[in-house]
Amino acid sequence: METGLDIKHRAIVADKGYGSNANREVTRKAGAVPVIPYKSNRRDIPRHFAKALYRGRARIEQMMGKLKRFKRVALRCEKTARNFRSIVAIAATFILIKSVHTA
Protein backbone atom coordinates (compact mmCIF):
# COMPACT_ATOMS: atom_id res chain seq x y z
CA MET A 1 0.00 0.00 0.00
CA GLU A 2 3.04 2.24 0.19
CA THR A 3 3.59 3.73 -3.26
CA GLY A 4 5.08 7.10 -2.52
CA LEU A 5 4.43 10.40 -0.82
CA ASP A 6 3.12 12.24 -3.86
CA ILE A 7 0.46 9.63 -4.76
CA LYS A 8 -2.99 9.92 -3.19
CA HIS A 9 -5.19 6.86 -3.55
CA ARG A 10 -8.95 7.05 -3.68
CA ALA A 11 -9.43 3.30 -3.28
CA ILE A 12 -7.29 0.28 -2.50
CA VAL A 13 -8.52 -2.86 -4.28
CA ALA A 14 -7.31 -6.22 -2.95
CA ASP A 15 -8.48 -9.79 -2.56
CA LYS A 16 -9.75 -11.57 0.56
CA GLY A 17 -6.25 -12.41 1.72
CA TYR A 18 -5.73 -8.75 2.65
CA GLY A 19 -9.07 -8.39 4.41
CA SER A 20 -7.78 -7.98 7.97
CA ASN A 21 -8.99 -5.11 10.13
CA ALA A 22 -5.43 -3.77 10.29
CA ASN A 23 -5.17 -3.50 6.49
CA ARG A 24 -8.56 -1.81 6.29
CA GLU A 25 -7.56 0.67 8.98
CA VAL A 26 -4.27 1.52 7.25
CA THR A 27 -6.21 2.11 4.03
CA ARG A 28 -8.67 4.44 5.76
CA LYS A 29 -5.86 6.37 7.47
CA ALA A 30 -4.30 6.92 4.06
CA GLY A 31 -7.55 8.57 2.96
CA ALA A 32 -8.67 5.76 0.67
CA VAL A 33 -11.65 3.43 0.60
CA PRO A 34 -10.79 -0.26 1.10
CA VAL A 35 -12.37 -2.38 -1.65
CA ILE A 36 -11.63 -5.75 -0.11
CA PRO A 37 -14.30 -8.46 0.03
CA TYR A 38 -15.09 -9.91 3.41
CA LYS A 39 -14.42 -13.56 4.19
CA SER A 40 -17.52 -15.69 4.44
CA ASN A 41 -16.79 -16.74 8.03
CA ARG A 42 -16.64 -13.16 9.34
CA ARG A 43 -19.40 -12.23 11.77
CA ASP A 44 -19.96 -8.52 11.16
CA ILE A 45 -20.15 -8.18 7.37
CA PRO A 46 -21.33 -4.71 6.27
CA ARG A 47 -24.00 -4.48 3.60
CA HIS A 48 -22.20 -2.09 1.26
CA PHE A 49 -19.38 -3.32 -0.97
CA ALA A 50 -18.09 -1.64 -4.16
CA LYS A 51 -18.64 -4.57 -6.53
CA ALA A 52 -18.02 -2.53 -9.67
CA LEU A 53 -14.49 -1.58 -8.57
CA TYR A 54 -13.74 -5.15 -7.56
CA ARG A 55 -14.96 -6.46 -10.93
CA GLY A 56 -12.46 -4.13 -12.60
CA ARG A 57 -9.68 -5.73 -10.57
CA ALA A 58 -10.84 -9.17 -11.67
CA ARG A 59 -10.82 -8.13 -15.33
CA ILE A 60 -7.26 -6.85 -15.05
CA GLU A 61 -6.15 -10.04 -13.33
CA GLN A 62 -7.80 -12.17 -16.02
CA MET A 63 -6.09 -10.17 -18.78
CA MET A 64 -2.71 -10.60 -17.10
CA GLY A 65 -3.34 -14.34 -16.94
CA LYS A 66 -4.13 -14.41 -20.65
CA LEU A 67 -0.99 -12.41 -21.46
CA LYS A 68 1.15 -14.80 -19.45
CA ARG A 69 0.03 -17.68 -21.66
CA PHE A 70 2.36 -16.23 -24.28
CA LYS A 71 5.78 -17.65 -23.56
CA ARG A 72 7.75 -14.57 -24.59
CA VAL A 73 5.71 -12.40 -22.23
CA ALA A 74 5.79 -14.82 -19.28
CA LEU A 75 9.54 -15.46 -19.50
CA ARG A 76 10.42 -11.86 -20.41
CA CYS A 77 12.58 -13.02 -23.31
CA GLU A 78 12.91 -9.51 -24.71
CA LYS A 79 15.87 -7.55 -23.39
CA THR A 80 14.75 -3.98 -24.00
CA ALA A 81 11.60 -2.27 -22.72
CA ARG A 82 10.62 -1.25 -26.25
CA ASN A 83 10.74 -4.83 -27.52
CA PHE A 84 8.87 -6.13 -24.48
CA ARG A 85 6.11 -3.55 -25.00
CA SER A 86 5.89 -4.62 -28.63
CA ILE A 87 5.49 -8.30 -27.71
CA VAL A 88 2.82 -7.40 -25.13
CA ALA A 89 0.99 -5.35 -27.77
CA ILE A 90 1.10 -8.24 -30.24
CA ALA A 91 -0.15 -10.68 -27.59
CA ALA A 92 -2.96 -8.29 -26.59
CA THR A 93 -3.92 -7.98 -30.27
CA PHE A 94 -4.14 -11.76 -30.61
CA ILE A 95 -6.30 -11.92 -27.46
CA LEU A 96 -8.59 -9.19 -28.80
CA ILE A 97 -8.96 -10.87 -32.18
CA LYS A 98 -9.75 -14.19 -30.55
CA SER A 99 -12.38 -12.63 -28.28
CA VAL A 100 -14.06 -10.84 -31.22
CA HIS A 101 -14.19 -13.91 -33.45
CA THR A 102 -15.53 -16.26 -30.76
CA ALA A 103 -18.34 -13.95 -29.66
N, C-alpha and C positions, 0 to 999 in steps of 0.2 A: 504494500500500500504506500510505501515511500517512493515517490517518483521525483521529487525535487521541490525546492522551495517556491519556485515561480509558477508551479502548476496547481490550479485549484480544481478539484474534482466536484462534479455535481452528483455523481452516483458511483458506487463501487459495486461491480457485478461479479459474483463468485458462485461456486457451487456449494453443495451442502457440507462439504468437508471444512469449510471456513465459517460455518454458522454458529460459532461460539458467541457467548455474550460479550466476551472481551473484544473479539474482532468487530462486532457490531458497535460497541462503544467507541473504539478507536476511529471507526468510520464516521460516526456522528460528531466526534470531537474535531475531526478534520473538516467538518462542514459539508459532508456528503451524505447521501441517502444510501443505506446498505440494501442492495438488491440481492439477497441471499435467501434461498428457500429454507424453510424450517424442516428439520427432520421429523419424520412421522411419529416418533416416540416422544416428542416434546409435549409437555403438558399445556403450556400457555401459548398457543399459536394464535397470533393476531389475524384478523379477518383480511386486512389489506395486504396485497403483495403485487408488485409491479411486474405482471406477467409479460407485458409487451417488451420491456427492457431485457428480461431474462431470455425471451425467445430470440432476441437479437444476438445474445451471447451464444446460444445454441447454434444458430445459423453460421456464425463465424467459426465455431469449433468444428462444425460439419465440413465447411469449406476447407479448413486447414487439413482435416483428415483426408479429403479427396485430393488435395495437392500433394500430400505426402505419399500417395500411391504411385506417383511418378518418381522413379528411382533417382534421377538427377537432382530433383528438388530435395528428396528425403536425405540423400547422402551428401548434399552440397558439393557436387562434383565441380562446379564452376568456381574458378579462383577469384575472379573480380566481381564486384558488386553489380556492374553493368550487365555482365553475362548472366549472373544469377537472376537479376530482375527480368531479363529476356526469357529465360527458361520458365520462370514462374508465369510470365504473361502467356507464353505458348501453352503451358499446362492449363491455365485458367480458360484460355480460348477453347481448348479441346473439351473441357468440362462443360462450358457454356453450349457448345455445339451439340454435345451429347444430350444435354438436358432439353434443348429445343426440339431435337429430332425424336425424342422418346415421348414427348408430351402429346 
